[in-house]
Amino acid sequence: MNPTLKKVFSLLGIATKSNNIVSGEFLTEKAVKEHKAALVIVAEDASDNTKKMFTNMCTYYKVPIYFCGLKTDLGHAIGKEFRASLAVLDKGLADAIEKQLKMM
């Protein structure tokens, strides 16, 4: 795993500990629609439907979206089994994660 991705996952861990992450399709969608999501991350191995839905939704609500890692990686980073999607709620953490993602 590349060091940048490791940094992203460690920041996701920090966001989880500070209760600034919601994960799973339903809660991620809810966070975006309620303007609480500062950043959305979708796993690269998520279904095409899931990717399309979140891409459209994030474009509409002007929330940055990234596709990175596998479902197991994303889940592991936030202490769950696997997750196809998650939203970062804290703007500062989202900015730090986005900065790392842009380097990839």
N, C-alpha and C positions, 0 to 999 in steps of 0.2 A: 504494500500500500504506500502511495506516495506521501511525503511529509505534510504537504498542504492538506490532503484529505484527512490525515491524522489530526491536524490542528482543527479542522472543521468539526470533526467528531468530538474532540475534546471540548470545544466551545459549546456544542450541542449538549454535552454532559453537564456543563456549568449552567446552561439555560434550563435544563431539566431540574437540577437541584434547586434553582431559584424560582421554580414554578412558572417559567416563561415559555413553556412548550405545550402545545396541544398536538396530539397525533391521532392518526386514523382518519379515514375519509370524511366521516360525518363531522367530527370536531374541527378538522382543518377547514372544511367548507364553511362551517358556522363562524369561525374566527375571521375568515376573509370577508364574508358577507356583513359581519358586524363591525368591520373596519378595525379589528383588533390585531390582525396579522401584519407583522412588519416584513416578513419574509416567508416564502413557502419553499419547501424542498420535497421533491418527489423522487422516489427511487428509479434508477435507470431500468430496472426490470419490472416496473409497474405495468399494468395493462395499458394498451393504447387508448382505451376509453378513459381511463383514469388520467393519463397524461393530457389528453385532449380537453377533458372537462376542466382540469386545473389550469391549463394554459389559457383557455378562453376566460375562465373566471378571474384569474389574476390579471389578465390584460384589461378586462372590463373594470375591475376595482383598483387598477394601478398598483398591484402588489408584485414586487420582484419574485420571480420563480426560477428555481434551478433544478436541474436533473443531475443527481450525483449519488454514487454508491448503490449498493444493492439493498433490497428490503431487509435482509438480515443485518447488514452493516448499520443501516439507519436505526433499526430496532435496538441493536446492541448498544449503540451510542447513547440511547436514552433509557437504557435499562429494561427494554421490552424484548419480546421474542423477535418479531419482525414487523416493520411498518412500511407501507408504500408511500405515505405522505405525512408531513408534519408542518406545523406553522410555528415560527418564532414570534413571540408577542412583544418582547422588549426591543425597542428601536436600537439601543446601543449595542446589544448583543447581535442583533440582526445585521447591523452595519459591519461589525467585526467579522462575522461569518461570511458576509457577502464579499468583503475585501479579500478573504482567503479564496473564496470560490472563483473570483475574477482572475486569480493568479494561475488557475489550473488550465 
